């Protein structure tokens, strides 16, 4: 597109966007949804601007595209609700135990590199060599990070024996 096309589209957008968003807001009742739909419709207008700008009413084209996007979202929502109704209510879940909450909070306080190796080693049961290969760091660095992480976690969780009880690194 040329600079003239860009200027023409900018002028068109500036003159019409508020009305299109207002129209969509009235149709769907959600301002953020209306703005998202308008944005998508204008993005499509931009993609086809040399053709759209020749229409008698380019704003009508944008409103039509936005309406169709809204209708598609409603259809998707209806299908999702129908599927959820078929599946029934989700199973009841229990709140996480206080210990689990404490462990997760402690993990989040670890430096990212330590948290990464802890997750790979203890949650995914990956051996040191695989972690080293996957992260691109030497096996010795992985071991050091695990050791530091265990020490830090022991301090955060108030369990000084955590590192001593830990399974040997493999």
Phi, psi and omega in degrees: 000154180267170177298328178294317178300316181297316179295320179295318179294317179302317179294317178299313180299312180301325183278338189240340189301318182299317179295319181295317179297318178299316177301313181291324178298318177295326182283323187248342177078010181228116185298314181297319178297317179299317179295319178297315180296316179298317180301315180295319180295318178292325176297321178290324176298319179299319180298329183245023189304318180304327178276315185296322184292341178277349178295155178298323181222085181300329178297322178297323178297315180297316179298320180295315178298315180297319179298318179294322176298318178297315179298322178296321178294320178297317178298317179298317179297317179297317178297319180296315179295321177297317179296318179296322178295321178295323182284337182084180182293150179294153179297147179292139178244150178264156178293149178295148180293156177302324178298316180297317178299317180296318181295316180296317178298319179294318178300321181292339179274349177288152172300151185306317182297320178290317179300321180298311183290326176298314180297315181294317185284312187267329181269321180260000176056041180271139176288159182307315183300319180292322178295316180300314181295318183287329182261347179077024176241155180298153179301323178298323178292320178298314179298318180296318179296319178296317180297313179296321180295316179298318179297314180296316180297320179301317178294318181291326184266000178069035181231088183294342181271001184304312182292322181294326181279346189297151177292144179301147177289138179245000000 
